[in-house]
Amino acid sequence: MARKYRVLCGVPEEHCIGGALSTDQRLGTAKCHGGHSDAYRCYARYLIRAKGFTWLGGRDYRPPDGGPIRILTKKIRFGSRLTTGKFDRFMPEKREAGNRGVIISC
């Protein structure tokens, strides 16, 4: 049987379109996504709607002030993965080092 997992997108809770989920004590209740591509879509939506970024195509986003272009990582690698723990609570996967996602480019 495959392990269940969820993915955190790194978007503030009020802007996240993921579902609420019970997690371990460090995270409390968090909004999570079913996969990496869902977390990517949520973050891209947040950049455009809440932050005012302009989508340039592909994974490139220009900030409203004309600063450095943000290039997001590949969809398959985006976000922090959570695995199933005790009592069906989700907890951070040990092999990952946090939320992956944004690369700043000039």
N, C-alpha and C positions, 0 to 999 in steps of 0.2 A: 504494500500500500504506500502510495506517495505521500510525503509530508505536505500538510496544508501550509500555505504561506500567504502573507499580505505584504503590501509595499507602501511605505510612507513617501509622500511627495515633497515635503518641506514647505508647503504653502500654509500661511496662517489659517487657523480653523474656520474663521468666518468666511473665507474665500474658497475653501476646499469643497469639491463636489463629491468626495468619497463618502463612504458609510462609516458611522460611528462604531467603534470596536473596543472591547475590553482588552486591555494590555497589562503588562506587569506593573509593579508599583512605581517604577521610575517614570513611566510614561502616562499612567492614569488611563483615561479614556482618550483615544485618538481617532482621527478620521483616516481611514486606510483605503487602499485600492486593491483590486483583484490581481493586478499584474503591473509590470514595468511600463507598458505602453499606456495604461490608464493613468498612471502617476505622471507620465510625460505630458499627456494631454491636459491634465489638471494644471500643471505648472505653466505650460504654454498659454493656457486660457488666463491664468492669473497675471502673467506678464502683460498680456494685451489689454485685458479689461480693468484690472486694478492699478497697474503701474504705468499704463499708457505706451507700452512698447509697440513698435511697428514690426510686423513679420516681413522679413526680406526674402524668404524662400528657404526651403530645406529646414535646417535647424538654427538659422541665424535670426537674431532679433536686435533692432536698433532702439536704444533708449530715447525718451522724448527730448532730453537735453543735448542729443547729438554726441554723447560720449562713446566709449568703446563698445563695439558690437558684442553681444553675448551669443555664444555658440553653445547649444545644449549638447550633452553627450548622446550617444545612440539610445534609442528607445529601450532596447533590450537591457541596457545597463543602468537605466535611470532609477533613482530613489534608493531608499534603505529597506532591505528585506526583513520582515518579521516572520518568525516560525512559531508553530504551536507549542505551548508550554503546558504546565499543569492546569487542570480545570478549564481547558480550552481557552486560556488567555494567551495572547500573542506576546512574544518577547524578541528583542533584537537578535539577529543571527550573529554568532560570534566571529565568523570569518570576514565580515564586512566592517569597515572602519567609519561608518557614518553615511550621511546622505550624499550620494554622488549625483552630479547633474550639470553644474554650470561651469563653463570655461570662458574666461574673459579674453577677448582678442582685440587688437587695435586695428 
